[in-house]
Structure formats: structure tokens, C-alpha cells
Amino acid sequence: MNQISCLAGKKAAYFTLGCKLNFAETSSVAESLEEVGVAIAKKGERADLCIVNTCSVTEVADSKSRQTIRRMAREHEGAIVVVLGCYAQLKPEEIGNIEGVHLIIGTEQKAHLLDHIAELMSAKEESHSGQVPRIYTGRTAEIRTFVPSCSCGNRTRYFLKVQDGCDYYCTYCTIPFARGRSRNGTIASLVEQAREVADKGGKEIVITGVNIGDFGKSTGESFLDLIKRLDDVTGISRYRISSIEPDLLTDEVLEFCARSRAFMPHFHLPLQSGSDEVLRLMRRHYDTAFFASRVEEIRALMPDAFIGVDVIVGARGETDELFKESLNFMERMPVSQYHVFSYSERPGTMALKIPHCVSATKKHERSQLALDVSERKTRAFYENHVNTIRPVLLEHSGWGQTRKGFTDNYIKVEVESERDNEIVNVRLDGWNNDNSIFLGTIV
């Protein structure tokens, strides 16, 4: 199709739900559209095109996706509304029933997104009438293409997609159905993207994917080889690994990160439950003893590392006793933060066959208990660093004489400065007046 020229001069609005991978992909879509003349609509400005990148990890995510689609269609009346992401792949007909939606794009079809938009926009302008939503999705088995993505949007940090899809069929999860099998870009292509970031002045890259420790299945390479090559890219001062399965975080990867030039002491691990029985029901690939060994190894090599951990509460089969077991394990772990999710029934998953369904009330109670553990651990981690000096990347800010940023070990701090995208040494002075963020002083 050669209709892309019809997009020139248009304005687009974007909304992303879900993970960092979704953010990276939305930012790349925005950059691609900008290259053909589509500007980002300013706040309060009506757009010609709305892109909604959805999430479907829980029923709440589905609901938020629907609400966002309706709001975007209402706020930008007359605009072409395009929906992509996991919800679009899993439930395209459901989205098609939402008033105002014009185009629904599945996972495999994202590579041709601009062509589909241009074709639809041309048809809409010619007919001057409403359109039945066009749906371009395929079966999970047909999802094979790796669509590269590396962008920062309006942020300071860049997000580099290195892998997509997942071969782990955990009983509670729909991601393998929405994203397809594990696949990745080549190390050479990813290193080239990192070099391009450096040429643009970017200093930090977050490595993203669905299951990044599985990197290399489609190219015969390895995650360890990838991070070694990325570490050699001149100009990039920082890399962060967004999330990695504990059984794929090998000793070799940890040892390399500990001695590397640019990989930060910051890890994010999905635990999901501190009960071995619940982990078995989830069909996870490790037990609590193995998970504890990974945390212990991180602490031994990088004592100041920030360790974030995902936990699901209220999963099918999680009795009161098993939850207590899980909570006790969470208390014992020397981690920095827990990201707590309430289990959500997902159609088509094996978890639906597991007996003992936890009530919504109990899920809420368990979530609050887990969040309390997380808050105590995060506060303790921060307070252990009062009066220490850490390097901070000052992030872009709209105005004023303050900047926010993160230390190498992911402590969020605010300093007085008008500088942007610079790494400076900061003394961590302690909490602000409402105990919401650490204050620091450039030294």
C-alpha cells in the first residue's frame, strides 16, 4: 500500500495501559507516525487519530482498556480510534462492539500498523461516513514476527525491546496466547539500536520483553551474550533489566552484572507466591528455596541492589494457611519492594480447573497485608541510604528548578537543579515533608 502520504499533517493522541513493553511499543508507533508527518496532539487539542495500546493481564485491565477506549473516542469525536495490545489480540470482537472503534490490530499485524491506518483514513475521507470496525488479528500459532522497538517517548530513559512472547504456560496467565511463542531480535540489531540511542544523547536504557531471560530462542544466541555486547556500547551509561524469571537469572548473568561497566544494581523478579504448593498449582519453574537462593546471590554480589518482586494474592487453591505461608516467606526475604496483584480469572487458562476459589473480600484483605509488608521493606531500604552519596540521572521536567531522578540502585530522589539528562552525584538527605519522596543535594 502506498497511502501513507494521507497521514501528513494529522494529529494523534496516545494512551498506554500495562507494562513497560507496551510503553516501548507505543512510543515506537508514535515515532513511526511522526516520521510520516503525524504530530502528537497537545493537551486539550482534538486529534485525528487515537492509538490505545491495551493490557489484558487481569479483568481489571480489560475494564480499564474499555473505559480508556470509550473516553478517547468521546474526547476526540470524529477521530479514527485504533486499538492494539493484548486485549485486542485476545478479545477483538468485544472491542469491536465499543462505539467509536475503527481499527483493531492483533500482535502479528502490528508490523503493518501504518498501512492499515492509512488505508482506513483514506477510505473514511472518501466516504465521509461511519465505518464498521476493521479487525486484523490472527491465531496464536500465527504470531511469529518480532517487531523491534526502542524509544523514550517524553521520558529520559529509553526502552529497548529485546524479546517478545512466552513459552511458559503458567496456569493463571494469558500472555502466551496474546503474545505468542518466545522470539527475539538479533544481538547485532539490538546493539545497533543502543548505538543509535547513544547518538541521540540517551544515557540509560531499560531492557524490556515478555520473558527476556529466554532471549535467543529464535536466533541461537543467549541473554548473557546480549548484555555483554550491550555493555560495550560507548555512550550508554546505564542499563536496567526490567524483569527476569528467577530460574533464568543465572549465576553467570549475575556475576557479569556485578562487575559490568553499565548494568545497574537493580533487579525485578516475579515470585508470584511464597508457598511451594501455590507455585506448583501455578506451574512455576522454581520453588521458594530456589527463589531465596537467587535473592541471596544478588545480595552477596551487590549488597545495595534494589530488588523488586511480583506477587499474586488470592490465586485459585490459595487457602488461608497457604497465604500465611506465602506472607511469612515475603517477610523473610531481604527485598526492596513487592508489586502486589490480586488474582483475576482469565478465560481459557488452566487455573480455572483448580478448586478453591478465593472470595473478592479475602483477596482485598490479603492484598493489603502484602502491601503493608512491601511498604515496610521499601521504607527500610530507602532509610538505609540516608546520608549516602549515589549517582542520579536527572530526568526531563516541564518547568521549575527541581528535577527528579533515580539513583543507580533505583531510589527516587528530587533535587534542586535545572539540568536535564545528566548523571550527577547526590547526597540522599531523607524524606520530604509528606514522606513521599527522598530529597537530595548535588555534591
DAVEN-V671504 format. One record per pair of residues at least 24 apart in sequence whose ideal C-beta (glycine too) atoms are under 6 Angstrom apart, sorted by sequence separation. I is the first residue (numbers start at 1). J is the second residue. If there is no record, write none. Layout:
# DAVEN-V671504
I,J
I,J
This chain:
# DAVEN-V671504
238,262
239,263
240,264
396,420
62,87
237,262
243,268
342,367
394,419
412,437
413,438
414,439
415,440
12,38
50,76
236,262
238,264
240,266
309,335
26,53
73,100
109,136
311,338
340,367
411,438
413,440
415,442
9,37
10,38
11,39
13,41
162,190
224,252
307,335
314,342
315,343
394,422
7,36
8,37
47,76
50,79
69,98
102,131
224,253
231,260
307,336
308,337
309,338
310,339
311,340
312,341
313,342
314,343
382,411
11,41
46,76
49,79
56,86
108,138
231,261
306,336
340,370
393,423
7,38
22,53
48,79
49,80
50,81
51,82
52,83
53,84
54,85
55,86
56,87
102,133
103,134
104,135
105,136
106,137
179,210
184,215
205,236
213,244
231,262
267,298
312,343
340,371
4,36
47,79
53,85
101,133
106,138
182,214
212,244
213,245
391,423
392,424
54,87
186,219
13,47
54,88
56,90
108,142
111,145
184,218
187,221
203,237
204,238
205,239
206,240
207,241
208,242
391,425
392,426
12,47
108,143
182,217
183,218
213,248
299,334
316,351
11,47
107,143
111,147
194,230
206,242
281,317
338,374
389,425
11,48
12,49
13,50
14,51
15,52
16,53
17,54
18,55
96,133
108,145
110,147
140,177
143,180
146,183
148,185
198,235
265,302
278,315
317,354
337,374
10,48
17,55
191,229
195,233
198,236
247,285
271,309
295,333
316,354
389,427
10,49
146,185
158,197
187,226
194,233
247,286
265,304
317,356
140,180
246,286
265,305
266,306
267,307
268,308
269,309
270,310
271,311
272,312
278,318
318,358
388,428
80,121
288,329
316,357
337,378
187,229
194,236
331,373
386,428
92,135
150,193
254,297
258,301
323,366
330,373
385,428
158,202
166,210
258,302
278,322
314,358
386,430
92,137
160,205
162,207
165,210
166,211
246,291
249,294
277,322
336,381
163,209
164,210
17,64
157,204
158,205
159,206
160,207
161,208
162,209
254,301
275,322
17,65
89,137
246,294
157,206
159,208
163,212
314,363
162,212
275,325
275,326
163,215
274,326
314,366
15,68
162,215
273,326
313,366
313,367
389,443
274,329
274,330
382,438
313,370
311,370
13,76
107,179
107,180
281,354
32,114
90,178
89,178
86,178
306,409
305,409
306,410
304,409
172,282
7,118
171,282
6,118
170,282
171,283
170,283
1,115
4,118
3,118
6,121
3,119
6,122
1,119
3,122
31,151
28,149
28,151
25,149
27,151
24,149
27,153
24,159
24,161
20,159
266,409
264,408
265,409
266,410
174,346
172,349
171,350
172,351
171,351
24,208
237,423
21,208
20,208
204,393
20,242
156,395
156,396
156,421
59,344
58,344
